[in-house]
Amino acid sequence: MSNNIEGKIVVLTGASSGIGEATAKELAGHGAKLVLAARREERLQELQKAIENKGGEARYKVTDVVSTEQMQELAQFALDTYGKIDVMVNNAGLMPQSLLHKLKTDEWDRMIDVNIKGVLYGIAAVLPHMRERKAGHIINVSSVAGHEVFPGSAVYSGSKFAVRAITEGLRKEEAANNIRTTILSPGAIDTELTETITDSDVKQGVDELYKQAIHPDSMARAIRYAVAEPGDVSVNELIVRPTSQEL
């Protein structure tokens, strides 16, 4: 068991499924104490029970990342429970890709709220505490779509490019305060993410791509690697995708 993970307090959004659920189990299995956040309380309860049944420790708080107040309350809950926050994983995200001429403006707004503002609110919730301690690690989940733009991914890619830009800005601003940053860019991962696509012209192509999707455990191990490195090492960016995925 890694001493660099054991006993660390990790706040994790989007914990109810996919990469978030896998990461919670992975880190708890290496001795981290998890504060789980998502909107679906039943899923959070099941995950907490699964972690505790294997000897791990986890608490949860129902949280919507689009609310800065709820994100502040989540951070305060973690501080009240454990006294510190070592790692913040901003994992919550949506992917309702669509062609721009379909004008799905409600979906654009939701993506911007969750994928960009949710990350910013997560940073804002923990940064004062981490600056005061001069220690901490903020992990933001971007995407391969944060490196490439595809037909139908314009707004989604824009939101994930933004995550990378924000995280790199955070790195440069907070390096002197010993705050580490990591950008994780997954490719096709077997999660619920594609279920949010309502544009049938785009959905068919994405479904074809996701036939090669890999298990979210791979992302969890990547996050574990970044967290487990010594405090003077910052793993700034990881791209993890199926070997067969060309783009």
DAJO-V58256 format. One record per residue. N is the residue number from 1. RES is the residue in one letter. OMEGA is omega in whole degrees, -180 to 180 (none if undefined). Layout:
<<N,RES,OMEGA> <N,RES,OMEGA>>
//
This chain:
<<1,M,-174> <2,S,177> <3,N,179> <4,N,176> <5,I,-176> <6,E,178> <7,G,178> <8,K,178> <9,I,-175> <10,V,173> <11,V,-172> <12,L,176> <13,T,-177> <14,G,-171> <15,A,-170> <16,S,-180> <17,S,170> <18,G,-177> <19,I,-179> <20,G,179> <21,E,-180> <22,A,-180> <23,T,178> <24,A,-180> <25,K,-179> <26,E,-177> <27,L,178> <28,A,179> <29,G,177> <30,H,170> <31,G,176> <32,A,174> <33,K,-170> <34,L,166> <35,V,-171> <36,L,-180> <37,A,175> <38,A,-180> <39,R,-174> <40,R,-174> <41,E,-178> <42,E,179> <43,R,179> <44,L,179> <45,Q,179> <46,E,-180> <47,L,177> <48,Q,-180> <49,K,-180> <50,A,179> <51,I,-178> <52,E,179> <53,N,178> <54,K,175> <55,G,179> <56,G,-179> <57,E,180> <58,A,169> <59,R,177> <60,Y,174> <61,K,178> <62,V,-172> <63,T,171> <64,D,-173> <65,V,-180> <66,V,178> <67,S,178> <68,T,179> <69,E,-180> <70,Q,178> <71,M,175> <72,Q,179> <73,E,178> <74,L,180> <75,A,180> <76,Q,176> <77,F,178> <78,A,-180> <79,L,179> <80,D,-177> <81,T,-170> <82,Y,175> <83,G,180> <84,K,172> <85,I,180> <86,D,-174> <87,V,172> <88,M,177> <89,V,177> <90,N,-172> <91,N,-176> <92,A,-180> <93,G,178> <94,L,-179> <95,M,177> <96,P,-178> <97,Q,179> <98,S,174> <99,L,-173> <100,L,-176> <101,H,175> <102,K,174> <103,L,179> <104,K,-171> <105,T,177> <106,D,178> <107,E,177> <108,W,-179> <109,D,-177> <110,R,178> <111,M,180> <112,I,180> <113,D,-175> <114,V,-170> <115,N,-180> <116,I,-178> <117,K,179> <118,G,177> <119,V,179> <120,L,180> <121,Y,176> <122,G,177> <123,I,-177> <124,A,-177> <125,A,-174> <126,V,-172> <127,L,179> <128,P,179> <129,H,-179> <130,M,178> <131,R,179> <132,E,179> <133,R,-172> <134,K,178> <135,A,176> <136,G,-176> <137,H,178> <138,I,-178> <139,I,-179> <140,N,-178> <141,V,175> <142,S,-177> <143,S,167> <144,V,177> <145,A,171> <146,G,177> <147,H,-177> <148,E,175> <149,V,-179> <150,F,173> <151,P,-177> <152,G,-176> <153,S,-171> <154,A,-177> <155,V,177> <156,Y,178> <157,S,177> <158,G,-179> <159,S,-178> <160,K,168> <161,F,-180> <162,A,178> <163,V,180> <164,R,-179> <165,A,180> <166,I,-178> <167,T,178> <168,E,174> <169,G,178> <170,L,179> <171,R,-176> <172,K,-179> <173,E,-169> <174,E,179> <175,A,-179> <176,A,178> <177,N,176> <178,N,177> <179,I,-178> <180,R,176> <181,T,176> <182,T,171> <183,I,174> <184,L,180> <185,S,179> <186,P,168> <187,G,-179> <188,A,-179> <189,I,-177> <190,D,180> <191,T,179> <192,E,-169> <193,L,-176> <194,T,-178> <195,E,-179> <196,T,-178> <197,I,-179> <198,T,180> <199,D,-174> <200,S,179> <201,D,180> <202,V,-174> <203,K,-178> <204,Q,-180> <205,G,179> <206,V,178> <207,D,179> <208,E,178> <209,L,-173> <210,Y,172> <211,K,179> <212,Q,-175> <213,A,179> <214,I,-175> <215,H,179> <216,P,176> <217,D,179> <218,S,178> <219,M,180> <220,A,179> <221,R,177> <222,A,178> <223,I,178> <224,R,178> <225,Y,-179> <226,A,-179> <227,V,-173> <228,A,179> <229,E,179> <230,P,-175> <231,G,180> <232,D,178> <233,V,178> <234,S,177> <235,V,-167> <236,N,-177> <237,E,178> <238,L,172> <239,I,-177> <240,V,-179> <241,R,176> <242,P,179> <243,T,-176> <244,S,-178> <245,Q,-176> <246,E,-175> <247,L,none>>
//
